[in-house]
């Protein structure tokens, strides 16, 4: 994978995001960093990841976040359509599990060092 194509959606106050950024820096992997609150992934991205990549939409939720609780998503997520969920995720960066690392096609949700290493450090 060409690392220059990588986008990292992160939140500056997120400790997991900071750990991911430190890991990327330590491994010499440059990314185009996006503030997930100002520039969350678009609906097009979410549809691609869910429909084309087969990732369950529920994986994109930050279930431990304040926004998830504030919007009562635990009860709502099972009755919402995919269109409603994608629109909501694309409009609320704090609702999205982070960080998200993507090249536009593949996507890594949350920081798992072993998973990131397997994909990014293996030729």
N, C-alpha and C positions, 0 to 999 in steps of 0.2 A: 504494500500500500504506500502511496506517495504521501508522506507526512505533511507536506505543505498544503494539502487539501483539507486538513482536519480543522473542524470547528469545535470549540469547547464552549458549551452553554453552562455558565457557572454563576454563582452568587457570592459576592465578596465576603459576606459574613458566615459562610458555610464552611465548617471545618473539613468536611469531606471534600469539598471543592478545592480547598487549599492543599490538602494532601495529594489530590490528583494533580494539581498544577506543579507541586514540588516534585512529584514522581516524573512527570513529563519533562520538566527542566533537567532533572538529574540524569535522564536518559537521552537528552539531546533532541527531544521531539518538540518542534515548534508547532504552535496551533494559532488559529485565529480565534481569540477569545471574545465571547459575546456575553454581555450581562443579561442573564435570563429574565430579569425583571423588566428591563427595557426592550429587549429583543428576544422574546421566547421563540422557539421553533414555530414555524408557520403551520397552518392547517394542512397544507400540501405535504410537509414533512411528516406530520403525524399520520395522515392517510397512507403515505408510502410505507412507513414503518409497520403500521398495523395491517394494512391490506396486502401489500406486496412482500413484506418481510415476515409476516405472520406473528408479529409480537403482540401479545394481548394488550389491549389498551390499558388495562388495570396496572400493568407494570410501570406505566409512566406517571402514576400518581405518587406524590409525596405524602404517604398515609400518616406520617408522624408530624406533619406540619400544621401550623395554626390555620392556614387557609382551608385545608381539607376538613378540619373540625368545624370551622366557622361556616362553611357551606354545607355542612351535614352530609358530606359525600359518602360516608359509610352506608347510609340508607338510600341515597339517591343513585349511586353508581350502577346498581343492578336494574334500575328501571329507566335509565336514560338511554337514548339512541346513540349510536356511534357518532352521528353528526353532532349531537348536543355535547358529547364528551370531548370530541376533537376541538370544537369551537371553544369550550371552556378551558381546556388545556392550553390552547394557543393564545388565550387572552389573559391568563393568570400564571405568570412565571413561578410564583411561590407554590402553586398547586402541583408543579412538575417535580418529579424526583430528579435530583441532580448529584453530580454533574452529568451532562449528556455530551458524549464525544461522538462525532459523526464525520463522515466524508461525503455526506449527502445520500449515501446508499446504506452502508453498514452503520449501526448505532450501538453504542455501549451506554447503558443506563446505570448510574451510580458508579462508584469507584471500587473495583475489585482488582487489586494489583495483579493477581495471577491471570485473570481473564485479560486484562489490558496487556500484560507482558506477552502472553501467548499470541495475541493478535498483532501487536505493534512491534515486538522485538524479534519475531521469527521471520526469517527471509521468505 
